[in-house]
Amino acid sequence: MTLVPRHPVLRVAATVWLLVAVVLLAVTLLRPEMQADERAALATLVPLYFLSFPLGHVGVMALTRLKIELYAGSGYVLGIQEEGLLLWTAFTVLGLLQWFVLLPWVARMSRHLTDFLFTRRRAE
């Protein structure tokens, strides 16, 4: 299992996926709402959430848990820029991992399993 896709088409798809993520980060950081510390600035990350779903949702749940622990433990509240960067990082890493590492690995393993099962039946 590698972090860089083996197949050329998957490499192109991963590159495009990463470019979309970087563009969404730039748009999010350049929104006027970000400088005004308004939560509406994070709405730009919604497409990235859907691109990284379902593992991206796990990232949202983890970040929510982190925010609760920080606030309950020390009274620290994440700023919009910190939260946006954490969300973007979670969505990007988990989305790339999900679509370009785990899914191809599961596909290869299922292919090996079906090959094993069908060659075993032919031999009997």
HELIX and SHEET records of a PDB file:
HELIX    1   1 PRO A    8  LEU A   30  1                                  23    
HELIX    2   2 PRO A   32  GLN A   35  1                                   4    
HELIX    3   3 ARG A   39  LEU A   45  5                                   7    
HELIX    4   4 VAL A   46  LEU A   51  1                                   6    
HELIX    5   5 LEU A   55  SER A   74  1                                  20    
HELIX    6   6 ILE A   80  LEU A   97  1                                  18    
HELIX    7   7 GLN A   98  LEU A  102  3                                   5    
HELIX    8   8 LEU A  103  ALA A  123  1                                  21    
END                                                                             
